[in-house]
Amino acid sequence: MNPCEFWELPRKPLLLVVEDDNDIGNLLKLCFTDLGIEVTVTVMGREGLALFSTQLFDLVMLDVNLPDIDGFEVMRVIKSSSNKNVPVYFLTQRDERTSRLEGLGLGADDYITKPFEIEELKLRVNIGLRHRQNYLKVAEQNQAGETSGHIFISYSHKDRDYTHRLADEMERRNIPVWIDDRIDYGTRWPQVIQEKIDSCKAFALIMSDNARASDWVNNELTYAIGKGKKIFPLLLKGDTWLAVASIQYVNVRNRKLPGESFYNTLLDALT
């Protein structure tokens, strides 16, 4: 599969490989260059960070064991930069559970252990580049004021603090959000709720005991399902709901924000 068949931006996708094994670095460069991707390879973590800070890469492949600084430190710097939304894949011999958890916990989009199957790696790169393209498209639409649609968040006002954290994080990732306490619509409130669900691209449901007891939340969910909207349930407290039992939910019972895959799926829904 050619990862670039779907690529619609007026330039080649850019891949940064930070890999201390020259043979693997050369293999990756040869493989992905043949597929139409522009590949830059370095063996040093600090050089990788310097390249990342000066070029707009679309995906990063990162080893953990590097000659100067380890890949986890490189990852921390990337995720604290202005380009933190670039997908990062660890590609490493470190297959211990603790290393995998550390890498994913730092925000990696994938953690791939060596030896790897090159055809499988192509598929994973395909996924990463699709998410990157969707992110760039939505960002461009937002900047131009052309975004058609948004994510409607349904929640209990007793869960307002968590919902606002989630909404802020989504907007930081260029995902348009609508929540019902940002504007006072007075007596038109039910009509506005209906209009916002009608025009949304997806419906995020914050499930909790508070939300289960809310007539507003239940009515919003029923209406969104009736309109055929894509439902994205997040379980904040209690048990999952019968109305969305067939949909895989994101567990946020610890009140942590969802992982990378949740936001990528929302971006897919917007494009």
C-alpha positions in Angstrom: 0.0 0.0 0.0 1.3 3.4 -0.9 0.9 5.8 2.1 0.8 8.7 -0.3 -2.2 7.7 -2.5 -4.6 9.7 -0.2 -2.2 12.7 0.3 -3.9 15.8 -1.0 -1.6 18.6 0.3 0.5 20.5 -2.3 3.8 19.0 -1.1 5.2 15.7 -0.2 4.7 14.3 3.3 7.9 14.8 5.4 9.2 12.0 7.6 12.0 12.5 10.3 13.8 9.3 11.3 16.0 9.5 14.5 17.7 6.1 14.5 21.2 5.2 15.7 21.4 2.0 13.5 22.6 3.2 10.1 21.3 0.1 8.3 17.8 0.6 9.6 17.9 4.3 8.9 19.0 3.7 5.3 16.3 1.0 4.9 13.6 3.3 6.1 14.8 6.1 3.9 14.9 3.9 0.8 11.5 2.3 1.5 9.6 5.5 2.2 11.3 7.7 -0.4 10.2 5.1 -3.0 6.6 5.7 -1.8 6.8 9.5 -2.4 7.7 10.6 1.1 10.6 13.0 1.8 12.7 11.4 4.5 15.4 12.9 6.7 17.6 10.6 8.8 19.8 11.4 11.7 21.5 9.2 14.3 21.6 11.8 17.1 18.8 12.9 19.3 19.9 16.6 19.6 20.3 16.9 15.8 16.8 15.4 15.5 15.4 18.1 17.8 17.3 20.8 15.8 15.8 19.5 12.6 12.3 19.2 14.1 12.5 22.9 15.3 13.3 24.2 11.8 11.2 22.0 9.5 7.5 21.1 9.5 7.6 17.3 9.6 4.4 15.2 9.3 5.6 12.2 11.2 8.6 11.3 13.4 10.1 7.8 13.9 12.2 7.7 17.0 14.5 5.2 18.6 14.9 5.1 22.4 18.6 4.2 22.5 20.5 7.1 21.0 24.2 8.0 21.3 23.6 11.4 23.1 20.2 11.7 24.7 17.6 8.9 24.8 14.4 9.0 22.8 12.2 9.6 25.7 13.9 12.9 26.3 13.6 13.8 22.6 9.9 13.0 22.9 9.4 15.2 26.0 10.9 18.2 24.0 8.7 17.5 21.0 5.6 17.4 23.1 6.4 20.7 24.8 7.0 22.4 21.4 4.6 24.4 19.2 4.4 21.4 16.9 3.4 18.9 19.5 0.6 17.5 17.3 3.0 15.9 14.9 2.6 12.1 15.2 5.5 10.3 16.8 6.2 6.6 16.6 8.8 4.9 18.7 10.8 2.3 16.7 13.0 0.4 19.2 14.5 -2.8 20.6 13.3 -1.8 24.0 10.3 -4.2 24.3 9.9 -4.1 28.1 6.4 -3.2 29.4 7.8 -0.3 31.4 9.5 1.2 28.3 6.3 0.8 26.2 4.2 2.4 28.9 6.6 5.3 29.3 6.7 6.0 25.6 2.9 5.9 25.2 2.5 7.8 28.4 4.6 10.6 26.9 2.2 10.9 24.1 3.6 8.6 21.4 1.0 7.6 18.7 2.6 4.2 18.4 5.3 2.0 19.9 6.8 -0.5 17.5 9.5 -3.0 18.6 12.3 -4.4 16.5 12.5 -6.5 14.5 9.5 -5.1 12.6 7.6 -6.1 9.5 8.1 -3.4 6.8 4.7 -3.9 5.3 3.0 -3.5 8.7 5.1 -0.4 9.3 3.9 1.1 6.0 0.3 0.6 7.1 1.0 2.3 10.4 2.6 5.2 8.7 -0.4 5.4 6.4 -2.6 5.8 9.5 -0.3 8.5 11.0 -0.1 10.5 7.8 -3.9 10.4 7.4 -4.3 11.8 10.9 -1.7 14.4 10.2 -3.4 15.5 7.0 -6.8 15.7 8.7 -5.2 17.9 11.4 -3.7 20.2 8.9 -6.9 20.4 6.9 -9.0 21.3 9.9 -6.4 23.8 11.1 -6.5 25.5 7.7 -10.2 25.6 7.7 -10.3 27.1 11.1 -7.8 29.8 10.2 -9.9 30.7 7.1 -13.2 30.5 9.1 -14.4 27.8 6.8 -14.9 24.9 9.2 -18.2 23.2 8.5 -19.4 21.5 11.6 -18.2 21.0 15.1 -18.1 18.5 18.0 -21.1 18.8 20.2 -20.3 17.9 23.8 -23.3 16.7 26.0 -22.6 16.7 29.7 -24.0 17.4 33.2 -23.2 20.9 34.5 -22.0 19.1 37.6 -19.2 17.8 35.5 -18.4 21.2 34.1 -14.7 21.4 35.2 -13.8 18.2 33.4 -15.8 19.1 30.3 -14.1 22.5 30.0 -10.7 20.8 30.3 -11.6 18.4 27.5 -13.0 21.3 25.3 -9.9 23.4 25.9 -7.7 20.4 24.8 -9.8 19.7 21.7 -9.6 23.4 20.7 -5.9 23.4 21.2 -5.8 20.6 18.6 -7.9 22.7 16.2 -11.0 20.7 16.8 -14.1 23.0 16.8 -16.2 22.4 19.9 -19.7 23.5 21.1 -20.7 23.3 24.7 -23.9 24.7 26.0 -22.7 27.2 28.7 -20.6 29.5 26.6 -23.5 31.6 25.3 -26.8 32.6 26.9 -29.6 32.0 24.4 -32.4 32.7 26.8 -35.8 31.3 25.8 -34.4 30.0 22.5 -32.3 27.4 24.4 -34.1 24.2 23.1 -34.1 25.5 19.5 -30.4 26.3 19.7 -29.5 22.9 21.2 -31.4 21.3 18.3 -29.6 23.5 15.7 -26.2 22.7 17.2 -26.8 19.0 17.1 -28.2 19.2 13.6 -25.0 21.0 12.4 -22.5 19.0 14.4 -20.2 16.4 12.7 -20.0 14.3 15.9 -21.5 14.1 19.4 -19.3 13.5 22.4 -21.1 12.2 25.5 -19.6 12.6 28.9 -21.2 9.7 30.8 -21.5 10.0 34.6 -24.1 9.4 37.3 -24.9 13.1 37.1 -25.4 13.0 33.3 -27.5 9.9 33.6 -29.9 11.8 35.9 -30.1 14.8 33.5 -33.1 15.0 31.3 -31.3 17.4 29.0 -28.4 15.0 28.4 -30.7 12.1 27.8 -32.8 14.1 25.4 -29.7 15.4 23.5 -28.4 11.9 23.1 -31.8 10.5 21.9 -32.0 13.4 19.4 -28.4 12.9 18.2 -28.9 9.1 17.7 -32.1 9.8 15.8 -30.2 12.2 13.5 -27.6 9.5 12.8 -24.8 11.4 14.4 -21.5 9.7 15.2 -21.5 9.2 19.0 -18.2 9.3 21.0 -18.9 8.2 24.6 -16.5 9.0 27.4 -17.1 7.2 30.7 -16.3 9.6 33.6 -18.1 7.9 36.4 -20.4 4.9 36.9 -21.3 2.3 34.2 -21.7 2.6 30.5 -25.2 3.4 29.2 -27.5 1.0 27.5 -28.2 3.5 24.7 -24.6 3.4 23.6 -23.6 0.0 24.9 -22.7 -1.1 21.3 -20.2 1.7 20.9 -16.7 1.5 22.3 -16.2 4.1 25.0 -13.1 5.9 26.2 -12.5 5.3 29.9 -11.7 8.6 31.7 -12.8 7.5 35.2 -9.5 8.8 36.5 -10.5 12.2 35.2 -7.5 12.2 32.8 -7.9 13.5 29.3 -8.2 11.0 26.5 -5.2 9.7 24.6 -4.1 10.6 21.1 -6.3 8.2 19.3 -9.5 9.9 20.6 -8.5 13.3 19.1 -7.4 11.6 15.9 -10.8 9.9 15.5 -12.5 13.3 16.1 -10.4 14.9 13.4 -11.3 12.0 11.0 -15.0 12.8 11.7 -14.5 16.4 10.8 -13.0 15.7 7.4 
